[in-house]
Amino acid sequence: MELDADASTDRWTDDVREEAGIDQREGGSLPSRSFAMADYLRSWSACAYHDLAASDSQPLQLSALLRLASSDDRLRWRSLDLGYADPRGSLRLREAVAARYAMVGADEVLVGAGAQETMTCLLQALLAPEDHAVVVVPIYQPLELVVTGLCATDGVALSANRAWSLDLDRFAAALRPNTRLVLTNFPNSPTGAALDQPTLDGLIALCRRHGLWLVNDEVYRQTDCALDRAVPPVVDLYERGISINGLSKGFGLPGLRVGWAACRDRAVLGRTVAAKNLLSSCLAAPSEILGEIALRAEHRITDRARAIGRRNHRRLRALLDRHSDVFEPDEPRNLAFAYPRFRGHEGATDFARTLASEAGLLVLPSILWRSSLAPVSQDHLRLGLGRIGSFAALGILEKHLLRQSW
């Protein structure tokens, strides 16, 4: 299915905006290839005082992060030079990132201003107009738009009726002679799905057979419910595997804007730096030091975040059990969010709008992940579980459910 990326995406965006109740009058004419989730949040956040939409962990305060610093860190922090930094990220920060992986060193790591910028620059470095890419959906819409704007693209949807598994036969059928790259997001948002080892092995075998780059967005790795049983990062398993991660989700540090790509091919990273030089040029020097502190204190930071997620996970699990007439029984797979199927007569999108307007509670309907590449389920809600405030927000959700007559 070769697409006219601009035309199909513009129609997709208009449809989503209308169905999700996004105000199309604000700001005059609609921007081409706009970000549906950002539009939705802008339209509905004003009337929502309680947040179940966020997918990051509880943000950490600067003072709390600095308490985790060594005496050397504090000295460097106080004497920090606020000049331009290394476009690749400081050596010390890249060494701290590389220590997370088995197969890369500091020279196989590129740090950018968030995972999204890093991924965008990487895709620009790898894809040309004559190429073809395969994207596993649902996926974060801006990344899909980057790929479809660069080359012909096909989508392979996760199987909703098979616990959001990846069908390798469907994946293989999507490949073409000019396929160059596969883009995935595991653990997946919004579904929470994670690959098991046999499926990942099969995916890598197909990519190796066809010489494909396998780029995996792994930003929800630290919030996977089964982190102790998680498969290794793709960069450690495959010579053309590239792992994307950052400090925004599992660490609760989105304000630092620290993301990275781990890739064994230094030439690819060099081309990625060239693309990055047209954007942020370099990371902010304070973020480099703070990011290094966070990576060295990873377990202390992520253990706190996971404890918050587990508490909210338990409350949501009980809520789903009590309201099985409205929500399909579902075990959340990620501590940052859940993705239950909504059974109510009004549908997930209208229910989300009603929650915002009547209960002041913001949740995200699955229409915001609709793709121009492959069908994606439209009857789910993504509920954030990573924030301290999510516990009370779940209580508001239940009160709203009890007031309704289904």
Disulfide bonds with the S-S distance in Angstrom:
none
